[in-house]
């Protein structure tokens, strides 16, 4: 599939001609220039092969992630049990994330009682597929999906993140530049496309620098599914499955490999989003607590309800374990926002998560280098700012984890 951003048109030439009939030339030239600069930026951040790596964690951080005392990890290290930490000349111990996962496995095998350090689902517990959705820009949908997927991996689950957004921000966040690193049929489109040439889902999954977290990347080719689906519906080819079953069928191929799938849906209610919603076992709707955003969410809910009712009549699966609204970019000292949050809680009750994701410069600053707050160290920020943001994220994600565990226990 030819890349739509490629253009031999020079920006200056396009600008000189702009005003006749060459808007597409100007846009193509701008896209090419921007893409090249972003690639240069990435190469500077992650030389020499532009691959992201995950920092090491201090023994205190590792203990907190695993849920044990730092003194216990120190004792294990002294006794030579579990993975050996890296130790500085000053005696400070640190662990890679692979070490932390190895420690979880060791503690699970050596531990007594019912406590689980690797909280992976049993074969009789179904795969949790969480859709993060809304079609209002700025609702922190990708930020939510990225932090949730990484948090669950840190907790020891086997996680698959799926980028269904053609803008592919989740893909870029995990170290892949969509237009350079992702080839034809290397997004989920390759596994859900109509006609011949469909790929195995396992073939398009990419490993990330987070052990336990894999990624199905996205890029602009996902829009092909939006174009093909109405054609397939009109032609009604025999033997061809309906569009709303295709994401579910693709994920079923790798179901045994994961505990949780986190899907970052596109900011529109199209065929991709509907197919993802039909595959989901849970729905997380992000919302910024301002009047225009609430009004937009109202339209999203009305349209979603109407379309899913049609899909349900056609045989789509609408059985969910849970649905929740997540308040994002929240400023507790903002009076109007506080009123909107109270309004949502009075209307939706427990369907609004108890915890909100706070607006924080720490999260936005980390994103400049295409990182989440879980990837950066505390000493890179004002510590109080970092601690407040991290506590907010952990509380939100722990509440979602609790919903997952409750769904498995039912």
HUQUILIN-V546975 format. One record per residue. N is the residue number from 1. PHI is phi in degrees with one decimal (999 if undefined). Layout:
BEGIN
n={N	N}
phi={PHI	PHI}
END
This chain:
BEGIN
n={1	2	3	4	5	6	7	8	9	10	11	12	13	14	15	16	17	18	19	20	21	22	23	24	25	26	27	28	29	30	31	32	33	34	35	36	37	38	39	40	41	42	43	44	45	46	47	48	49	50	51	52	53	54	55	56	57	58	59	60	61	62	63	64	65	66	67	68	69	70	71	72	73	74	75	76	77	78	79	80	81	82	83	84	85	86	87	88	89	90	91	92	93	94	95	96	97	98	99	100	101	102	103	104	105	106	107	108	109	110	111	112	113	114	115	116	117	118	119	120	121	122	123	124	125	126	127	128	129	130	131	132	133	134	135	136	137	138	139	140	141	142	143	144	145	146	147	148	149	150	151	152	153	154	155	156	157	158	159	160	161	162	163	164	165	166	167	168	169	170	171	172	173	174	175	176	177	178	179	180	181	182	183	184	185	186	187	188	189	190	191	192	193	194	195	196	197	198	199	200	201	202	203	204	205	206	207	208	209	210	211	212	213	214	215	216	217	218	219	220	221	222	223	224	225	226	227	228	229	230	231	232	233	234	235	236	237	238	239	240	241	242	243	244	245	246	247	248	249	250	251	252	253	254	255	256	257	258	259	260	261	262	263	264	265	266	267	268	269	270	271	272	273	274	275	276	277	278	279	280	281	282	283	284	285	286	287	288	289	290	291	292	293	294	295	296	297	298	299	300	301	302	303	304	305	306	307	308	309	310	311	312	313	314	315	316	317	318	319	320	321	322	323	324	325	326	327	328	329	330	331	332	333	334	335	336	337	338	339	340	341	342	343	344	345	346	347	348	349	350	351	352	353	354	355	356	357	358	359	360	361	362	363	364	365	366	367	368	369	370	371	372	373	374	375	376	377	378	379	380	381	382	383	384	385	386	387	388	389	390	391	392	393	394	395	396	397	398	399	400	401	402	403	404	405	406	407	408	409	410}
phi={999	-64.4	-78.7	-70.2	-91.0	-72.3	-158.1	-95.2	-79.7	-73.0	-58.0	-63.2	-63.0	-61.3	-66.2	-65.4	-89.2	-61.3	118.7	-95.2	-149.7	-125.5	-59.4	-63.5	-65.6	-63.1	-64.1	-63.1	-66.3	-62.4	-63.0	-65.2	-62.8	-65.1	-61.3	-65.0	-66.1	-64.7	-65.2	-62.7	-62.4	-65.8	-64.9	-70.5	-73.5	-130.5	-75.4	-89.8	-108.2	56.3	-108.8	-75.6	-128.6	-102.3	-65.0	-83.3	-112.7	-64.3	-62.0	-64.0	-64.7	-61.4	-63.6	-66.0	-62.8	-76.2	95.4	-130.1	-79.2	-60.5	-62.7	-69.5	-64.2	-62.0	-65.1	-61.0	-63.7	-62.5	-82.1	72.2	-100.2	75.4	-64.1	-83.3	-74.0	-84.9	-121.0	-82.4	-63.9	-90.7	86.1	-81.7	-97.9	-142.1	-128.3	-76.3	-68.2	-62.7	-62.7	-63.6	-66.4	-66.1	-64.3	-58.2	-64.1	-61.7	-67.3	-64.6	-77.9	-94.8	-74.8	-118.5	87.4	-94.0	-66.8	-115.7	-96.3	-115.2	-81.5	-85.5	-70.0	-81.2	-57.6	-86.9	-103.4	-76.7	-59.5	-89.1	-118.7	-106.0	-92.5	-103.7	-141.3	170.3	-111.6	-97.9	-62.9	84.1	-88.2	65.6	-64.4	-69.4	-59.0	-64.4	-62.2	-65.1	-67.7	-64.4	-61.1	-70.4	-60.0	-65.0	-66.2	-60.8	-77.3	106.6	-78.5	-93.2	-119.8	-118.5	-97.2	-119.7	-94.4	-98.3	-89.6	-57.3	-72.6	59.7	-66.8	-64.5	-65.3	-62.7	-60.9	-102.7	94.3	-113.9	-89.1	-52.8	-80.9	-104.9	-98.1	-110.1	-88.5	-58.5	61.3	-103.7	-102.1	-62.7	-54.1	-60.3	-98.0	-120.1	-65.4	-85.2	83.0	-84.9	87.7	-67.9	-98.6	-68.8	-60.2	-60.6	-71.9	-103.2	-78.6	-114.1	-74.7	-113.4	-76.3	-97.8	-56.0	91.9	-122.1	-105.7	-138.1	-101.3	-75.5	-128.3	-164.2	-64.0	-65.8	-60.0	-63.8	-60.4	-66.0	-65.7	-83.3	-77.7	-60.0	-63.8	-66.5	-63.8	-64.8	-72.9	-81.9	48.0	-66.4	-66.9	84.8	-90.1	-74.3	-67.4	-59.2	-75.8	-99.6	-75.1	-66.1	-60.1	-65.5	-65.3	-71.7	-62.1	-65.6	-119.8	-55.3	-69.6	-89.5	-135.5	-98.2	-139.7	-116.2	-114.2	-107.4	-91.8	-78.9	-69.3	-79.5	-161.1	-101.8	-106.2	-66.6	-63.4	-64.1	-63.0	-66.1	-66.5	-63.9	-74.9	-85.9	-72.3	-107.4	-153.0	-129.6	-117.7	-103.7	-87.9	-148.1	-85.7	-78.3	-130.5	-56.6	-62.3	-69.1	-64.1	-63.8	-63.3	-63.1	-60.1	-64.6	-60.2	-67.0	-63.1	-66.0	-61.2	-59.9	-62.8	-70.0	-68.4	-64.5	-66.3	-63.3	-61.4	-64.4	-86.4	107.9	-71.7	-84.1	-118.2	-88.5	-114.7	-74.8	-163.0	-136.6	-139.3	-101.5	-114.4	-77.3	-118.6	49.6	-83.2	-117.7	-59.5	-85.8	-85.7	-57.0	-58.8	-64.1	-60.3	-65.5	-67.9	-65.0	-63.6	-61.7	-64.0	-66.1	-67.9	-85.8	-103.2	61.3	-70.9	-72.7	-92.3	-55.9	-59.4	-95.3	-115.2	-87.4	-73.5	-73.3	-147.7	-67.6	-63.4	-67.6	-68.4	-67.4	-63.2	-68.4	-60.2	-98.9	54.9	-133.3	-95.8	-67.8	-73.3	-93.7	-93.2	-91.2	-62.4	-74.3	-86.6	-133.8	-61.8	-61.2	-65.2	-65.4	-62.1	-62.0	-66.3	-66.9	-65.5	-62.3	-62.2	-62.4	-64.1	-66.8	-61.8	-68.8	-67.1	-66.1	-68.5	-59.2	-63.6	-64.2	-63.0	-64.4	-65.8	-64.0	-72.9	-82.8	-79.5}
END
